[in-house]
Amino acid sequence: VQLAESGGGLVQAGGSLRLSCAASGTTGNIMVMGWYRQAPGKQREMVATARARGGGRFTANSYAEFVSGRFTIARDNDRTPMYLQMSRLKPDDTAVYFCNARAATTSGPRDYWGQGTQVTVSS
């Protein structure tokens, strides 16, 4: 599985951004996809995850507490990108955002990561 993020950038506090994650390769075994972020000097943390529900459908599974209803994770099916719609952004949201996919393999679940996309929120 290969993952490629896009959509990051510089935005003012209160603004919005939509991140995209395109998955390629053997994507049919993906069980969960998610967005994580890592700010300078901090550990990588989960932002939101979506779980495969069969038939190619994904539904939102979990959000971090700090999201507080500001972000929405969405993926229509296993042929479309996964999105993270972010609104009411705060300077604390500044981080590199990574796309993650957990797929079933013959040797057990395996995590895949994208290269990350920078989100910078100015005050």
Phi and psi in degrees as GROMACS dihedral restraints (atoms count N, CA, C in turn):
[ dihedral_restraints ]
;  ai    aj    ak    al  type     phi  dphi    fc
    3     4     5     6     1  -115.1    20    10
    4     5     6     7     1   138.9    20    10
    6     7     8     9     1  -123.8    20    10
    7     8     9    10     1   136.8    20    10
    9    10    11    12     1  -133.7    20    10
   10    11    12    13     1   117.3    20    10
   12    13    14    15     1   -91.8    20    10
   13    14    15    16     1   154.6    20    10
   15    16    17    18     1  -155.3    20    10
   16    17    18    19     1   167.7    20    10
   18    19    20    21     1   104.4    20    10
   19    20    21    22     1    -5.0    20    10
   21    22    23    24     1   -71.3    20    10
   22    23    24    25     1   172.0    20    10
   24    25    26    27     1   164.5    20    10
   25    26    27    28     1  -165.9    20    10
   27    28    29    30     1  -103.5    20    10
   28    29    30    31     1   130.9    20    10
   30    31    32    33     1  -143.2    20    10
   31    32    33    34     1   151.2    20    10
   33    34    35    36     1   -79.1    20    10
   34    35    36    37     1   154.7    20    10
   36    37    38    39     1   -55.2    20    10
   37    38    39    40     1   137.2    20    10
   39    40    41    42     1    92.8    20    10
   40    41    42    43     1   -11.5    20    10
   42    43    44    45     1   -83.9    20    10
   43    44    45    46     1  -173.3    20    10
   45    46    47    48     1  -131.5    20    10
   46    47    48    49     1   153.9    20    10
   48    49    50    51     1  -146.6    20    10
   49    50    51    52     1   151.6    20    10
   51    52    53    54     1  -122.2    20    10
   52    53    54    55     1   118.9    20    10
   54    55    56    57     1   -92.3    20    10
   55    56    57    58     1   145.8    20    10
   57    58    59    60     1  -123.4    20    10
   58    59    60    61     1   146.5    20    10
   60    61    62    63     1  -132.9    20    10
   61    62    63    64     1   113.5    20    10
   63    64    65    66     1   -96.2    20    10
   64    65    66    67     1   126.7    20    10
   66    67    68    69     1  -103.9    20    10
   67    68    69    70     1   139.2    20    10
   69    70    71    72     1  -139.3    20    10
   70    71    72    73     1   170.7    20    10
   72    73    74    75     1    91.1    20    10
   73    74    75    76     1  -147.8    20    10
   75    76    77    78     1   -83.3    20    10
   76    77    78    79     1    89.4    20    10
   78    79    80    81     1   -98.3    20    10
   79    80    81    82     1    -8.8    20    10
   81    82    83    84     1   -68.3    20    10
   82    83    84    85     1   -17.4    20    10
   84    85    86    87     1   -97.8    20    10
   85    86    87    88     1     8.0    20    10
   87    88    89    90     1   -69.0    20    10
   88    89    90    91     1   128.1    20    10
   90    91    92    93     1   -98.9    20    10
   91    92    93    94     1   -39.2    20    10
   93    94    95    96     1  -141.7    20    10
   94    95    96    97     1   141.1    20    10
   96    97    98    99     1  -125.2    20    10
   97    98    99   100     1   152.2    20    10
   99   100   101   102     1  -158.2    20    10
  100   101   102   103     1   168.5    20    10
  102   103   104   105     1  -114.6    20    10
  103   104   105   106     1   135.9    20    10
  105   106   107   108     1  -127.6    20    10
  106   107   108   109     1   161.9    20    10
  108   109   110   111     1  -141.7    20    10
  109   110   111   112     1   155.2    20    10
  111   112   113   114     1  -140.7    20    10
  112   113   114   115     1   117.5    20    10
  114   115   116   117     1   -91.8    20    10
  115   116   117   118     1   158.2    20    10
  117   118   119   120     1   -55.6    20    10
  118   119   120   121     1   129.5    20    10
  120   121   122   123     1    76.7    20    10
  121   122   123   124     1     5.6    20    10
  123   124   125   126     1  -121.2    20    10
  124   125   126   127     1   162.6    20    10
  126   127   128   129     1   -78.1    20    10
  127   128   129   130     1   156.1    20    10
  129   130   131   132     1   -67.0    20    10
  130   131   132   133     1   138.1    20    10
  132   133   134   135     1  -133.6    20    10
  133   134   135   136     1   152.0    20    10
  135   136   137   138     1   -73.2    20    10
  136   137   138   139     1   138.9    20    10
  138   139   140   141     1  -105.5    20    10
  139   140   141   142     1   -52.9    20    10
  141   142   143   144     1  -162.0    20    10
  142   143   144   145     1   151.1    20    10
  144   145   146   147     1  -133.7    20    10
  145   146   147   148     1   156.0    20    10
  147   148   149   150     1  -134.0    20    10
  148   149   150   151     1   139.8    20    10
  150   151   152   153     1  -110.5    20    10
  151   152   153   154     1   141.3    20    10
  153   154   155   156     1   -69.7    20    10
  154   155   156   157     1   135.0    20    10
  156   157   158   159     1  -115.1    20    10
  157   158   159   160     1     8.5    20    10
  159   160   161   162     1    95.2    20    10
  160   161   162   163     1   150.8    20    10
  162   163   164   165     1    66.5    20    10
  163   164   165   166     1    19.9    20    10
  165   166   167   168     1    82.5    20    10
  166   167   168   169     1    -1.6    20    10
  168   169   170   171     1   -83.5    20    10
  169   170   171   172     1   145.3    20    10
  171   172   173   174     1  -124.9    20    10
  172   173   174   175     1   141.1    20    10
  174   175   176   177     1  -129.5    20    10
  175   176   177   178     1   149.5    20    10
  177   178   179   180     1   -57.3    20    10
  178   179   180   181     1   135.6    20    10
  180   181   182   183     1  -113.5    20    10
  181   182   183   184     1   -40.3    20    10
  183   184   185   186     1  -159.4    20    10
  184   185   186   187     1   152.6    20    10
  186   187   188   189     1  -131.7    20    10
  187   188   189   190     1   145.2    20    10
  189   190   191   192     1   -67.9    20    10
  190   191   192   193     1   153.8    20    10
  192   193   194   195     1   -59.6    20    10
  193   194   195   196     1   -35.6    20    10
  195   196   197   198     1   -69.3    20    10
  196   197   198   199     1   -13.5    20    10
  198   199   200   201     1   -65.2    20    10
  199   200   201   202     1   -43.1    20    10
  201   202   203   204     1    49.9    20    10
  202   203   204   205     1    41.7    20    10
  204   205   206   207     1    79.1    20    10
  205   206   207   208     1     6.0    20    10
  207   208   209   210     1   -87.4    20    10
  208   209   210   211     1   -23.8    20    10
  210   211   212   213     1  -115.9    20    10
  211   212   213   214     1   152.6    20    10
  213   214   215   216     1  -135.3    20    10
  214   215   216   217     1   127.6    20    10
  216   217   218   219     1   -97.9    20    10
  217   218   219   220     1   139.2    20    10
  219   220   221   222     1  -152.8    20    10
  220   221   222   223     1   141.3    20    10
  222   223   224   225     1  -150.9    20    10
  223   224   225   226     1   118.2    20    10
  225   226   227   228     1   -69.9    20    10
  226   227   228   229     1   -46.9    20    10
  228   229   230   231     1  -157.8    20    10
  229   230   231   232     1  -179.4    20    10
  231   232   233   234     1   -79.0    20    10
  232   233   234   235     1     8.1    20    10
  234   235   236   237     1  -111.8    20    10
  235   236   237   238     1    -1.4    20    10
  237   238   239   240     1  -112.4    20    10
  238   239   240   241     1   158.4    20    10
  240   241   242   243     1   -65.2    20    10
  241   242   243   244     1   160.3    20    10
  243   244   245   246     1   -94.1    20    10
  244   245   246   247     1   135.7    20    10
  246   247   248   249     1  -115.1    20    10
  247   248   249   250     1   153.2    20    10
  249   250   251   252     1  -128.8    20    10
  250   251   252   253     1   104.6    20    10
  252   253   254   255     1   -87.0    20    10
  253   254   255   256     1   120.0    20    10
  255   256   257   258     1  -116.4    20    10
  256   257   258   259     1   130.0    20    10
  258   259   260   261     1  -131.8    20    10
  259   260   261   262     1   167.8    20    10
  261   262   263   264     1    48.4    20    10
  262   263   264   265     1    49.2    20    10
  264   265   266   267     1   -67.8    20    10
  265   266   267   268     1   147.5    20    10
  267   268   269   270     1  -120.6    20    10
  268   269   270   271     1   156.9    20    10
  270   271   272   273     1   -54.9    20    10
  271   272   273   274     1   -31.1    20    10
  273   274   275   276     1   -66.9    20    10
  274   275   276   277     1   -13.2    20    10
  276   277   278   279     1   -80.7    20    10
  277   278   279   280     1    -5.7    20    10
  279   280   281   282     1   -62.3    20    10
  280   281   282   283     1   123.4    20    10
  282   283   284   285     1  -177.0    20    10
  283   284   285   286     1   170.9    20    10
  285   286   287   288     1   -89.3    20    10
  286   287   288   289     1   127.1    20    10
  288   289   290   291     1  -101.7    20    10
  289   290   291   292     1   129.1    20    10
  291   292   293   294     1  -115.3    20    10
  292   293   294   295     1   141.1    20    10
  294   295   296   297     1   -91.8    20    10
  295   296   297   298     1   139.5    20    10
  297   298   299   300     1  -129.9    20    10
  298   299   300   301     1   143.6    20    10
  300   301   302   303     1  -133.6    20    10
  301   302   303   304     1   134.0    20    10
  303   304   305   306     1  -110.2    20    10
  304   305   306   307     1   121.0    20    10
  306   307   308   309     1  -121.5    20    10
  307   308   309   310     1   149.8    20    10
  309   310   311   312     1   -80.1    20    10
  310   311   312   313     1   132.5    20    10
  312   313   314   315     1  -129.6    20    10
  313   314   315   316     1   170.9    20    10
  315   316   317   318     1   -64.9    20    10
  316   317   318   319     1   -19.9    20    10
  318   319   320   321     1  -105.0    20    10
  319   320   321   322     1    14.0    20    10
  321   322   323   324     1   111.2    20    10
  322   323   324   325     1   177.3    20    10
  324   325   326   327     1   -62.3    20    10
  325   326   327   328     1   143.5    20    10
  327   328   329   330     1  -135.9    20    10
  328   329   330   331     1   137.5    20    10
  330   331   332   333     1   -94.8    20    10
  331   332   333   334     1   138.4    20    10
  333   334   335   336     1  -121.9    20    10
  334   335   336   337     1   147.2    20    10
  336   337   338   339     1  -131.0    20    10
  337   338   339   340     1   146.3    20    10
  339   340   341   342     1   -84.2    20    10
  340   341   342   343     1  -179.0    20    10
  342   343   344   345     1   -84.1    20    10
  343   344   345   346     1   -13.1    20    10
  345   346   347   348     1    95.5    20    10
  346   347   348   349     1   152.7    20    10
  348   349   350   351     1  -135.8    20    10
  349   350   351   352     1   135.2    20    10
  351   352   353   354     1   -81.7    20    10
  352   353   354   355     1   131.6    20    10
  354   355   356   357     1  -119.2    20    10
  355   356   357   358     1   124.1    20    10
  357   358   359   360     1  -124.4    20    10
  358   359   360   361     1   124.0    20    10
  360   361   362   363     1  -113.2    20    10
  361   362   363   364     1   118.5    20    10
  363   364   365   366     1   -92.8    20    10
  364   365   366   367     1   148.9    20    10
